[in-house]
Amino acid sequence: MLFSWLKTKKAPAEAYDRALLEPAIRSSICTGEKVVGFREKATGRFREVSLIRTPADLDAFKQKFGIEGDIPIFY
């Protein structure tokens, strides 16, 4: 194959401490804006990672951190 060195490699998933953090989506009741990030299991504190504008944004987040399945939503 010509230019076989141009193939893009799948980036490894970024790590997060699964014992301390869980993925979550925070949704605004008023505007419907959704932000995906991680919620601390002990305190409930939420750390934003990215804004979700399209389903592709959520898929990119899942792929980036190696998350499978549904992510819980809280308001």
Summary of the structure (lengths in Angstrom):
residues: 75
radius of gyration: 15.4
end to end distance: 50.8
largest distance: 53.6
contacts: 149
relative contact order: 0.25
helix: 19%
strand: 31%
